[in-house]
């Protein structure tokens, strides 16, 4: 699978993800995949409708087997959260009560702080169709709600878990600009290499009568050089561009690379032209 790397450290920490009466195994599998993407690994299932274990869940998890294999099943929600110190309930609906309502960003930072202090934490997610009941929300300490289109606030289960998992992982980053990998470093081209590219392009264009009228050639060359210096070429890019120009110089559409020696093809065309005279 693209993006997986067994040689790198697998993150497996953070709050438990608790699915209350999930329905489809496929949805549970996609939740596991979202968790694994962002370093969460503890999945708790409260009375899944289609039973457990589930091959459909494993298939949909796309190799997040460590999450699927470690998933725990509970009969009731109170049993599922009994050992936790702090729990969030997720909802997109207006709730009337005395529970504080937090954004995903604030909720993730709170979870990180409590996790770092050694507390066991969790996030509740409700049924695919109806979400959490008021009674289930009442078991949580606080509510987290997502900033969504108020006229279209419905998120599927995996989307909701992914949003919270993403916010959780962000709290471990030293800065908001941090990325998981960097582009490979490359050596910038030298001025001599750039000059070689200029000369190569100029010669190829000159051979094809590009500089017309001839009086405008100096200005055209200046413009061409201004364009070619703007990108800040690397050594490998210079080689790539010059290889392209060389290919266009040596081969034609009628005699492409691999079709035989291009010189023979050109010679044959000259002979054929002579035969027609």
N, C-alpha and C positions, 0 to 999 in steps of 0.2 A: 504494500500500500504506500502511495506517495506520502512523504512527510514523516514516516516512522523511521526510527534509528535505534536499533537495539544496543548500540555502543554508547549512547548517551544516558545520563542519569534519568530514571523514571520518577517523576514527582508523584507522591502518594500521601498527601497530607491534607489537613483542613477539615471543614465542617462535614458532618454526615448529610447526605442528600436523602430525604425521606419522602417516598412516593406513597400517598394515601389512596388506597384502592385503585391502583393503575389498572387499565383495561387490557390493552394490546401488548403482547410480548415485543412486537416491533418497536413500540414507543419506549419501552424500558431499555431496549438495546440502544436506541438512539440517544437516550439519556446517558447511558454508560459511556458511549462514545464522546459525548459532549464533556462529561466529567473528566475522562482521560485526557482530552485535548488540553485542559487547563489545570491538571495536576490534582484533581480530587479522585478519591478511590473508595470511599465508604458509602455504599448504597444500601438503604434499608427499605424494604417493601412491606406495606401494611395490607395484608389480605389481597394479593393480586387476583383479579377476576379469573384469569385463565390459568392460574396455578403457577408453580415454580418447582424445578427449573424449566426454562423455555428455550428450545432450539431457535425459535424465531428471534428471541431477544439476542442470543449469541451471534446469530448471523447479522442482525442489524447493528451490532456493536462494533463491527469492522475491526476486529482484533483487540478490542478493549477487554480481553479475557480476564485480566486481573481484577477488573471491577465486577464482572459477571460472576466469577468464581467465588468472590468474597461477599457477595450480596447476602443479606440476612432477611428472613421473613418473619413477620410478627402478626399476631391475630388482631391486635387492637393498637390504636395510636398511642394511648398512654404507656403500653408496654414498649413501644418503639422509641419513646423519648425518655424513658424512666431514668437512664443513666446520664442524661445530658444536663448541663448547667444553664445553657441559654439557647433559646430556639426562636427563629424567625418563621413567620407564616407568609407565604406569597399570595398576593391577590391583585387582580386588576379592577375589582369592583369596589364601589364606595362601601365603607364599613362604618357603622355608628357604634361607638363604644369608647373605652378609655385606653385603648392600646396606642402607643406611639406609632406613627407611620413614618417610615424612613425611605429614602431613595436607595437604589442599589449601591451607589458609591458609598454612602454613609454606612449602610448595612455591612458591606464588605470590610470597611475599615474597622467597624466594631467587632466583627468576627475575627479579624486578624489580631486585634488587640487582646481579645479574650483567649484566642488560641495560644498566643505567645505567653499568656499568663498561666497556661496549663489547664484551661477550662475545656470541657467537652461541649461542642456546639453542633447545631443542626439547622437545616432549612426545610420547611414543609412545602410540599407541592401537592395540589389536589387532583381530582379526577380530570380526565381529558375533557369531558363535556361540561361539568358543573363546578369544577374547582373544589375548594374547601368549604365545609359548612361553617356556620357561625360557632357551633360548638367546638369544632376542630381548631378554628382560629383562636378561640378562647384559651386553648392549652399553650399557646405560644406566648413569648414575652413581648415581642414587638411584631409589627407588620412591615413588610417590604413590598413596595409596589413599583411598577415599571412606568417610565414616561413614554406612553404610547399614544397613538391617535385616539382621542376620546370617543370618536364615532366608530372606531374599529379596534377595540382594545384586546381582542382575543388572541392569545398566543398558544401555540401547541406546547405540549409538555417539554419536549426536547429544547425548544426555543427558550422557554423560561429558565430551564436549568442551565443552558449555555450562557445566557446573559449574566446570571449570578456567578457562574464558574469563572467567566471572563473577568468580572469585577474583582473576584477573589484573587486571581493570579496577579492582577495589576498591583495589588497592595504589596506584593513581594518585590516589585521592581524598584531599583534605586532612583530611577527618574522616568518620567512619562515618555521620554524619547528612546528608552532602552528597547532593543530588539533581541530576538533569540539567536540571530546569526547575522554576520556582516558579509558584504560583498567581498570577493577575493581581491586582494591588493594587486595592482598592476603598475608597472613602471611607466611613467609618462614618456612620451616620445621626445627624443632629442631634437634640437634645431636642425641637425644634419639629416635626420630621418624625415623631418617635415619638408626640408628642401628637396630631398629625393622624391617625395610624393608630389610636390609642386612640379618638378621637372618631368616626372612620369606622366602626369595628367596633361601638362602643357604640350608635350611631344605627341601624345595620342590625339589630342584635339587638333593640333597643327596638321597632322597627317590626314585628317579628315576635313580640312578646310573650314574649321569652326570659326576662326578669327576673320570675319568679314564684316565690313570692309577692313582692309589691313591697317588703315590709319587708326582704327579703334582698338587694335590689339593691346597696346600698353594698358589702356583702361580696363579692358576685359580681363587681362592677366591680374591686375591689381584687385579687381572684384573677386576673382576666383580665389586668390590667395587669402583674402579677407574671410571668405566663406570657409575655407579649409582650416584656418587657424582658430576659428570660433569654438569648435567642440572640445578642444584640448585633448587631442588624440593620445592614446597609449601606444606602446610599441606594437602590441598584438593587433591593434586596430589599423595601424599603418600597414602592417603586413597583409591584413585582410583586404584592405582597399586596393593595394597594389596588385594583389593576386587577382582581384576582380578585373582590374584594368588589363592585366596581362592576358587573362582568359578572353576578354573581348577583342584584344589585339590579335590573338593567335587563331581563334576559332570563329566560324560564321554560323548562321542559322542553318545553312545548307550542309555544312560540314562541322557539326558540333564535336566536342571533346569525346573521344572514344570511337569516332567513326572512321579513324584512319588518319594518316599524316595530313594536316591541313595544307602543307605546301603542295602535296600531290593533287589535292582537290582543286587548289587554285590553278595549278598548271593545267589540269584537265579542262577547266573552264576557259583558259586562254586558248588552248588547242581547239576546243569546240567553237569558240568565237571565230577563230581563223577559218575553220571549215565552212562557216556560213558565208564568208565573203566571196 
